[in-house]
Every structure is written in C-alpha cells, then in structure tokens.
C-alpha cells in the first residue's frame, strides 16, 4: 500500500525560481514569468491571473523548457500581433507549448490593441508593453 500511495502523491520542488518579469495592476500581480536552470536545460513558468474569473483570485500557469529556443519563439509569436502585416482580426496562432495547447488572437484593450493568450485553464489579455515586461525586455 505504501508504494501505491507514494506513486499517487509526489511532492515537487518549488524553490530556486528566478523572476524574469512581472505585471502588476492595482497592486496585484496579474502575470509573472520565472525560470530555473537545471544542468544544460532551463525551465520556464508563466503564472497568469485568469481574466474570465475577474472577481476571484484565480491563477493558471504555463510551463515549458528552453528546447528549440522556445522562450524566444514564444516572445516572437506574442509580439507578432503588433506587426503592421498582422493587423487583420483573422490573424490567429495556435500551438503547443510544454504540455499545453495555446491560442493567441487579437483583442481590444482600453485605449490600445492587445493579444489574448488562452489555454484550457483560462485566458489573459496582454499589451505589447506587458509582453516586454514579462520577458524582461523593459
């Protein structure tokens, strides 16, 4: 019985993460990108406040590894929504990042344009400046 119980519950190490960037609005964090180096690999975790549950404090995350420059490619995909050639509302990207399917699409944010990042767990709306902050470019 002890072997079965151990396979059902496995504690994960939570320390050792470094923050790359974060976004705060009205005093609370709405998104935070972290990384952790392990040998030759880097793991990333993007923690986001779920916008579909605005009244609640509900977060979801997206974890992925550095394989194939996924960090840089993810940034480029997000920022591609702000390029003049991709202004069409039909411009959309769907891909797998880590173990999660991700959809990106245009969204209007008060006073500007943005991108909506959606997974099976929730969604968040981000501006170009937000993306730069998350990825440590501002």
C-alpha positions in Angstrom: 0.0 0.0 0.0 2.8 2.4 0.7 4.2 2.1 -2.8 0.9 2.8 -4.3 0.4 5.9 -2.1 3.8 7.2 -3.0 3.0 6.9 -6.7 -0.2 8.9 -6.3 1.3 11.8 -4.3 4.7 13.2 -5.3 6.0 16.4 -3.8 7.6 18.8 -6.2 10.5 21.2 -5.5 9.1 24.8 -5.5 12.2 26.8 -4.7 15.0 28.1 -6.8 12.9 30.1 -9.4 14.1 33.5 -10.5 11.7 36.2 -11.8 12.3 37.4 -15.3 9.4 39.9 -15.3 6.1 40.6 -13.8 3.0 42.8 -14.4 1.1 44.4 -11.6 -2.3 46.2 -11.8 -4.0 47.9 -8.9 -1.5 46.4 -6.5 -1.9 42.8 -7.5 0.2 40.6 -9.8 -1.6 39.6 -13.0 1.3 37.8 -14.6 4.8 36.6 -13.7 7.5 34.9 -15.8 10.1 32.8 -13.9 12.9 30.5 -14.9 15.0 27.8 -13.2 18.3 26.4 -14.6 18.9 22.6 -14.2 22.1 21.4 -15.8 22.0 22.3 -19.5 18.3 23.0 -19.5 16.2 25.9 -18.4 12.6 25.6 -17.3 10.1 28.5 -17.6 6.9 29.1 -15.8 4.4 31.8 -16.8 1.9 32.4 -14.0 -1.2 34.4 -15.1 -4.4 35.7 -13.5 -7.4 34.2 -15.1 -9.4 37.1 -16.7 -12.6 35.0 -17.1 -12.9 35.0 -13.3 -12.2 38.7 -12.6 -13.9 38.8 -9.2 -11.9 35.9 -7.9 -8.1 35.5 -7.4 -7.6 32.5 -9.7 -4.3 31.9 -11.4 -3.2 29.4 -14.0 0.2 28.6 -15.4 2.1 27.6 -18.5 5.3 25.7 -18.0 7.8 24.9 -20.7 11.5 24.1 -21.4 14.2 26.0 -23.3 14.4 23.3 -26.1 14.5 24.8 -29.6 14.7 28.4 -28.3 11.0 28.1 -27.1 11.4 31.2 -24.9 12.5 33.4 -27.8 10.0 31.9 -30.2 7.1 32.3 -27.7 8.1 36.0 -27.3 8.2 36.5 -31.1 4.8 34.9 -31.6 3.2 37.1 -28.9 4.8 40.3 -30.4 3.8 39.3 -34.0 0.3 40.5 -33.2 1.6 44.1 -33.2 3.3 44.0 -36.6 1.7 46.0 -39.4 1.3 43.0 -41.6 -0.6 41.1 -38.9 -3.3 43.7 -38.1 -6.1 41.6 -39.5 -8.5 40.4 -36.9 -8.4 37.0 -38.6 -4.7 36.6 -37.6 -4.5 33.9 -35.0 -1.9 31.4 -33.8 -2.5 28.0 -32.1 0.4 25.9 -30.9 1.6 23.5 -28.2 3.9 25.0 -25.5 5.2 22.4 -23.0 2.2 20.2 -22.4 -0.5 22.8 -23.0 -2.3 23.9 -26.2 -2.2 27.7 -26.5 -4.2 30.0 -28.7 -3.3 33.7 -29.4 -5.7 36.1 -31.0 -6.3 39.9 -31.3 -8.2 41.7 -28.6 -9.1 45.3 -27.9 -7.6 46.6 -24.6 -8.8 50.0 -23.3 -7.0 52.6 -25.5 -4.9 50.1 -27.5 -4.6 46.7 -29.1 -3.6 43.5 -27.4 -3.3 39.8 -27.6 -5.4 37.3 -25.8 -3.5 34.2 -24.6 -5.9 31.3 -24.0 -5.2 27.8 -22.6 -7.7 25.1 -21.3 -7.2 26.7 -17.9 -8.1 30.3 -18.6 -7.1 33.4 -20.5 -5.3 36.7 -20.1 -5.1 39.9 -22.2 -1.7 41.4 -22.8 -0.4 44.6 -24.4 2.9 44.8 -26.2 4.4 46.6 -23.2 3.1 43.8 -20.9 4.8 41.2 -23.1 8.1 43.1 -23.0 7.9 43.3 -19.2 7.2 39.6 -18.8 10.1 38.6 -21.0 12.5 41.0 -19.2 12.8 43.4 -22.2 11.6 46.6 -20.3 
